[in-house]
Amino acid sequence: MRQVKVLKSMTEVQRAEWDMLVGDGSPFMEWDWLACMEEARCIAPKTGWQPQHLAVYDDGRLVAGCPLYLKSHSMGEFVFDHGWADAAERAGIEYYPKMLVAAPFTPATGVRFLTAPGSDRPALIRLLGQALQSVCQQNDLSSVHVNFCLPDEAEVLEDIGFLKRVGLQYQWQNHGYQTFDDYLAHFRTKRRNQIKREMREMNDQSVEIEVLSGDAIPTELCARMFTLYKAHIDRLYWGRQYLEAKFFDLLGERFKRNLCFVIARQGGEMIAGTFNVQKSGVFYGRYWGAFREVRHLHFNVCYYAAIDHCIQNKFVRFEPGAGGDFKRLRGFDPQPTISMHYLAEPRLATAVARFLDNERRQVNRTIDVLQDESELKHDQPPRSAEASADSDEEE
């Protein structure tokens, strides 16, 4: 007998059971990552994130699930719906609380609906999507949002009434590079020389950069990475601290297998670093911080050292996170991202659907233009979401 349960905490499901569903999928869906968020109180009712995870059991065996949060705001999502909330308020519709399926504070594409190996994945995605709609309706909530999901999830959700939103994110793709010089060779001469000058600056300033992964990371370095994260947040006028020191400590104890830190030292002293996550051939840049400003330090630590690491380890993709046109100048080309949205109130759903139709066309045009203007010399550049869908159908 199949049953859908609501879990108030990751501790209500066995780690091995949940991670069996994740498999080689997103590291941000793994039990340890999500449970550490809760244990460190980054995720809690007081922060506006209340866990309501869905779990599907078939005769007592976990066969599907998704991380679900009841939210009282729209912060920490990186898919911006503040305009929708304002429109709802003007129409007399309560927008909050709402429901969100996502990796908290993480704008990285990956599986959102976890399903057991060998199961009927489309059917389970449909079941979870319909369960989300039912929970939304039964509790008189405004909406359900599924951020940075996979195309197969979007296809099923769209079929049952979710609205599709396309975004843009700059990502690095490994086009079969064997060395960092292979990567540089794909640039036009002017940009290639600029990158080389930026890299030489590290030698000129006596800066040494080191990449540490997995068990090579000293446990005490995790606390230092929080200090860098906090220092960077404090410098930003609009900066928001979503993570606590305990979260970094817990990851050092339980999640080191997926961690990668890029550290910069000057005169033997640590002056900057990035906190990254890696799994299944994908590298995710997450947090950067610096104690001392050095010319071009950010580009070298955040991008060049990370790209070299990806090439050496034959990673296929590097997702550095949201924003940053300066990423495009360094070989990160625009890629479409997908989020799905269910609006329970018909008036709001109709208005949002019109908005998304226009936004999708604009985003897809932007992606195509930026791909044509890529700093890299592509033989076969990837195209926008619409173009990709067309080529898939032709195949």
N, C-alpha and C positions, 0 to 999 in steps of 0.2 A: 504494500500500500504506500502511495506517495504522499508526503506531507511537507508543507512549507512552514518553517519555524522562524521566529524573530529572535535574534540573539542580542542581548544587551551589552555584551562584551566578547572579545575574542577568546577569553578564557572559558567561554561556554562551549567551545568546540576544540577537539583535540588537534594539536599542532600537526601531527602526521596526517590526519584526515584532511585538513585544509590544504596543506602543501601538496598532497597527492593531486588535488584539483589544479593547483597552480602549475606543477610540472616545470617545464622550461620557460614558462611565461614570465610576466613582469615581476621583477624583484620587489616592487612596491605593493604587490598583492600578497607577498609571503606573510605567513602568520607572525614571524618575529618582527617584521617591520611594523605591521599594524598593531600588534600587541604592545610593542615598545612605545608607540605613540600614545596608547591608552594609559599604560603604566606610568609614563612620565607626565601625564596630565596635559599633554598638548591637545589631546582629544578628550573633551569632557563637557558636560552641560554648561559649566561656567565659561568655557571658551566659545560657546555657540555651536559645538559639534557633539551631538548625542548619538552614540552608536545604536543602530537598529539593523544589524546585519541580517541578511536573509540566508537561510540554509534549507536545501531541499533534500529530504531523506526518502529513500526507497527501501521499504522493509527494514528500516533502522540503519541503512548504509547511506553515508553522505555522498550525493551524486552531483550536487551543484550548489553554488552560493555566490554572493556578491557582497562587498563591503558597502553598507548603507548608513547614511547619517541624516538625522533630523537637524536642520540648520535654522538658526534664527537670524542669519545675515548671509552675505554673499562674498565674504572675504576669504582669501586663501584658496581660490578656485581656479583663477586664470582663464576662465570663460566668463565674460562679463555680462551680467544680466541686470545691472542696476537700473538701466533704462526701462526694462520690463517691470521692475518693481515700482518705479515711479509712475508708469502708466497705469498699473493695477491700482495704486493708491488713488490716483485721480478718478478712476472709474468706480471707486468704492469697494475694491476687491482686496482682501488681505493676502499679501504675497508671502509673508513669513508667518509660521515656519514652513519650510519646503523640504523636500527630500533630495539627497545627492548620492549618487553612486560614483565613487572616485577614489584615487589615491590622494589623500589629504595633502594640500600644499605643494602638489607635484604636477607640473604641466608636462607630463610625459605620456605618450601614446602607449597603450598596452591593453591586454585582456582585462575586461571588467566583470564579465559573467564567467565564472569558473565552472568547468564541467569535467566529469570523470572521464578518463581515457576510455575510448570504445563506446561511449554513450551517444545518444542521438543529440548532438550539440544544438542544432537549430531548434529542436523541440524544447530543450531545457532553457534556452535563451528566451523563447516565447513564453514559457511558463513563468520565468522570473520577471519578464517584462509585464505580463498580465498581473502577477502578484503585486508588483509595484503600483500599477494602476489601481488595483483594488484597495491597497493600503491607503493610497492617496485619497480615493473617494470616500472610503469608510471613515477616515479621520478628518474629513473636510479640509484637506490641505490643498494648496494652490497648484503644486507642480512637482514633477520628478525630473531630475537632470542626470544624465549619464555622460561624464566628461572624458574626453581623450580616449574614446573606445575604438575597437577594431571594426573594419568594414563588415565582417560577417554579423557582428552584433547590431550594427546600424541597419543592415538590410532587414533583419527580422523585426527590430523595433519600429522601423518605418512602416512595416506592413500592418502593425497593430495600432497605429495612430500616433506614434512619436514623430516629432518634427526634427529635421536634420539641419545641423549647423556646421558649416565648414569654416575653419580658421586657417591661419598661416603660421608656420614656424620654420626657422632656419635650422637645417640639419646638415651634417657632414656625411657623405656616402663614400665608402671605400670602393673605388673603381679598379680594384685589382692591384693596388699599389704594393710594391715589395719593399720600398724604402721611402723615407721622407723626401728624398730628392725626386722620386717618381711623382709624388704629390705636387712638389714645387714645379715640376716640368709641365704640369697641366695649366699653369697660370700664364697669362700674357707677361711679356718681359718686364714691363713697368711694375706690375703688382708683385711679381716674383722677386725683383730686386728690393722692393720695399720690405717684404717679409724678411729677407736675408739681413737687411740693415737692422730691423727690429730685433732679430735674434742675436746679432753681433753686439748689440747694446748690453746684453747680459754679461758677456765676457768683459766688455769695457768697464762695467760697474762691479766686476768681481762677484757676480751672482751665480750661485750654483743651484740647479734644479734637480730634484730627485722624485721619482715615482715609487710609491710604496703600495703594495696590494696584499690583501688577505692576511695571512699569518705574519708577513713581514712588517705589518703595522704595529708599533708598540702600543699597548693598550692605553697608556697614559697620554698618547698623542690625540686620542678622541676628545679629551677635555680641552686640549689646546685648540682643536678645530672649532669647538663651540665658542671659545674666546674670539677667534677670527670672525666667525659668523656674526657674533654679537657686535663686534667692533664695526663691521661693515653696515649692519642694520642701523646702528646709532649714528652713522655718518649721513644717512639718507633722510631727506626732509620728510618723505612719505614712507619711510621704512617701518615695517611692522615685524615684530618678533613673534613668530608662530611656534618656535621650538624651544624647549627647555634644556638646560645642561644635562639633566638626567637622561634625556633621550640619546644624546651622544654617548654617554657612559654605557647605557644599555646596549647600544649597537656595537660598541667595542667588545662587549662580553658575548653577544649572541649572533651578530650579523657580519662579523669581520670577513667572512667568506666572499661577500659581495661588495666590499668597500675598496676604494682606491683613492689615496691621497697624493696630490702633487704638491711638494713642499719647496719653497725657495729660501735659500740661506745666503746671507752676506756676512763675511767675516766669521763664519761658523754660527751665526745667530739666525734663527728662523724669523723671516720678515713677512712671509705671505704663504698662502696655500689655498687649495681647493679640496672640497669634500665631494667625492664622486661615487657613483654606484655602477657596478658592471655585472652583466649576466648574459649568457647565451649570445655572445657576439655583439652586444649592444652596450655602449658606454654612455652614462647619463651624468652630465655636469650639473651639480646641484648648488653648492654654496662656495662663495669666494670671500676672502678677507685679506687685509694687509695691515701690518703694523707700521710699515714705512713705505713711502711713495718712491718708486724708481721708474724712470721713463721706460715705457713699453713692457713693464713687468706683468701687467694684467694679461696682455695678449700672449706672452710666452707661457705663463703658468696655466691659464684657462684653456688656451687653444693649441699652441704649437706642441708643447710637451704632451698634451693629451692625445693629439692626432698621431704623434710619433708612437705613443704607447698603443694606440689602436692598430696602427699599421704593423708593429712588431708582433702583436697578438692576433692579427688577422680578424679584427672586429669588422663588422659590416657597416655599422652606423654609429654616429656620435650625436646625441641629442643634448645640446648645451642649455636648453631651457627657453623661456619665453623672451621675446623682444630682441632688439639689438641689430640695427642695420649694419653696424660695423662688423658683424659676423659674416655677412654676405661678401664683404671685401676680402675675407680670408678663407673663402672656399666653402662656406656654408650656404647651400642653395635653399630656396623656399620649398616647403613640402606642405600638402594639405593635412589638417587635423580634423577629426570628426567628433562632434558631441550631439547627443540626442535629448530631446526635451518633450515632456508630456505636460500640457497645460489643461487642467481640469475644467476651468471656466470657459465656455465656448467663445465669449466675446474676446477674452484675452488670447485664446488660442488662434482665433482668426487674425487678430492684429499681429501677433508674433509670426504667424505663417507668412504673411505679406512681407514683413520685415526681413525674414530669413531668405525668402526668394530673391529679393534684391541684393542682400548681403552676399549670398552664394555667388551670384553672377559677378559681382564686383571682386570678390576674393579670388575666384578662378581666373578672371582676367588679369589681376595683379600677379598671380603666380606665373602665368604664361609670359607676361612681359618681363618679369624679373628673371625667369629662366633663360629667356632670349638674351638678356643682358648679363648673364652669369660671368663672373671673373674667371671661371674655369673653361677650358676648351673641351666641351663634351662631344663625344661621338654621337650619343643618343641620350639627350637630356630628358629626365623625367618630366611629365606634364602635370597639369592641374587635376583635381579630382574628377572633373567632367571628362577631360581627355583620357585619363586613365581608365575610367569606366567604359568609355567607348572602345578603347583598344582591347580591354578584357572581353567585351562582347564579340569582337571580331575574331579573337582567338578561339 
